Each structure stands twice: as structure tokens, then as C-alpha cells.
């Protein structure tokens, strides 16, 4: 029998925080712990989590690592957008690399770019064939690695119970 590889020390505390948040049934604490874990792995500068309001084809922010720039409760209409179709309806991860991609897909591109953000990974969180919402990792570097994408997708799975709990209470 092989042993599991140990996590780097930087990730162990954050993993314990995620586990404790779920043990305490505290979905917002779980998202904050996921944010901290992702910080070490992705070096993102902004992390937000949105709930998908399917009836209105709108996303509403539940969590933000920068609430002064992107406060919880804020939202964006995604009806008729290529991004909305790709992420919310087709349940595909979106990767935007470089300022042109940010500008092409996000109405708030000026605010994103003012924060020095140049790439994004949007991960749909899906349950029973429905998109509950998205995890959004924005980075200052212009490109995303395969390892970054893999980590972001895994964190989407880790965030599922938190998003499910927050959506049930909405």
C-alpha cells in the first residue's frame, strides 16, 4: 500500500481550515479557506464566488476576497452573452488570458484592469445538471498554466457543498 504524498506546509493549514469550516457548517468560512488555499496554489489577486440565478440568467456575488472593489451582493447580467452560454449553460470552464480577453468578455473590464488583473479562470459549480454558480480566480499574470487550471477545477469541486448551502438559503 502506498502512502499519500504530504501536502506542502503552506497548504496543510488551509486544508484544515476548509475541513473545519465544513465541520462547523459555515459555508462562507469554507469559501474564505478555499481562497487562502488557492492563494498559495494560484497566486490570484482576486477571488469571487457567484450564485447563478438561472431564471434571470444573472450571477450574484456571494463571496469576494476584495469586498471594497467587488462587494458581496453585487451582480452581473449574463443573458445573451458568450460567457454566459459557455460557463452557465454549457458548464465549461472559461480561461481568459491577456487584457484583450478580459475586455472582450467582461463589461467591468476597466475595473478588472485597474486592479492589475490580466487573466481569469471561471469554474462552473454544477450539481444535478444545473450550474449553481461560479468560482472566479483573477490573476495579475497574462497567462494561465495547465497546473493553474487543474487546481481551479479541483477547487470548484471542493466548493460545491458551500455553494449548495448558500444557494439553498438564497
N, C-alpha and C positions, 0 to 999 in steps of 0.2 A: 504494500500500500504506500502510495506516495503522499508526502506532506504538502499542504498548501504553501505556496510561496508567501513569505511575510510581506505585509504592506510596508511601504516606506513609512518612516516615523511620522512624516508630515500628514499622511492620510489616515493613520490609526485613530488619532483623536477625533477627527471629523467623522469617521465612520462610527465611532462610539456615540457621537452626538446625534447622528441620524438614527441609530438604533434606539437611543434613549428617547428621542422625540416621538418615535412611533410607539414605544412602550408607554409613554405618557399621553398618547392620543393627542398630540399637539402638532397639527399639520403645518402651521406657519414656522414652528421651530424646526421641523423636518426640512422645509424649504431653505431656511437660513443655514442649516447644517450642510445641505446639498450644495448651496452656494459656496460655503467655505471649502468643501471637498473639491469642488470644481475649480476654485481659485488656484489651488496647488497644481491641479492637473492641466487646466486650460489657460491659466493666466488671463482670464477675461477681466474686463474693466466694468462691465455692466451685465447683470443677470436679472431677468424678469420672468415671471410666470403669469400666463394669461389663462383665463377661463374662456371657453368658446361658447358663445350664445348662438346656437345653431339657428334658432328661429329668426334672429336678426342678422345672421352672418357677421357677427361682431365679436371682437375679443375684448375682455375686460381684465385689467391688471389686478392680480391677487397679491403679488409679491414683487418687490424691487430692491436691489442692492443699492440703489441711488434714489431714494424717495423724493429728494428735492427736485431732481430732473424728471423722474418718471414715477409719480406717486401711485400707490395702490388706489384702485377705483377708476383710474383713467382708462380710456378705451379707444379702439380704432375700428372703423367700419371696414370690412373686407369683402363685401358683396361685389361681385363682378371683377375682382382682381385676380391676376395670375397667381399671386402668392396665396390668396385665399383658396383658390381651387387646388393648388399644388399641396399645401400643408393641411388645410382644414377639411377639405373634401376627399382628396386622394390619399391623405395620410402619409405623405412623403416628407422626408427631412429636406429643408431648404438650406443651402450654403450660398452666402453672398460674399464674394471676395473683391475687395477694392472699392474705392469711392463711387465708381460708375454703377456697380451693382447695388450699393446702398441707395443711391439716388434713383435708380430705375424701379426699385421695388417698395420703397418706404416713403410715404408722404412726409414724414418727420425727419427726412434725411439731413436737413440743416442742423437740427438739434443733435442728431446722432454724430454727425461730423464735427460739430462744435465740441463734443466731448472727446474728440480724437479717436473715434471708433471707425475702423476701416474694414472689418469683416464680421460676419454673423453666422451662427448656426441656430436654426429654428427647428425644434424637435416636437412633432405632434405626439401628444399623450393620448393613446387610443384604448378604449375598453368596449368590448361587445360591438365592434364595428362603428363606434361613434368617437369622434375626436372630443375629448373633454377639455383640452386646452393645449398650450404650448409652453415649452421651456425655451428661453431665448438667451443665448450666450453671445455677447458682443465683445470683440477684441480690438486692440489698437493696431495689431499687425494686419497687413493686407491679404494674407493667405491663411488657409486652414489646412492642417495636416490630416492625414488619414487617422492618425492616433487621436487627434482632437475630435474628429467626427465620431470615432468609435466610443470615446469616453462620453461625449454628449448624448449619444443614443442610449448607452447604458444608464446614464443618469435619468433619462426620460422614463425608463422602467422603474428605477428606484423612487421616482417622484409620483408614480401612479397612485399609491394609497393616499398621499397628501392631497393630490388634486381631486381624487374621488371624494374625499371627506369635505374639502372646501366647496366643491360643486354641489354636493348634497345639501349643504347649508345655505346655498345661494337662493 
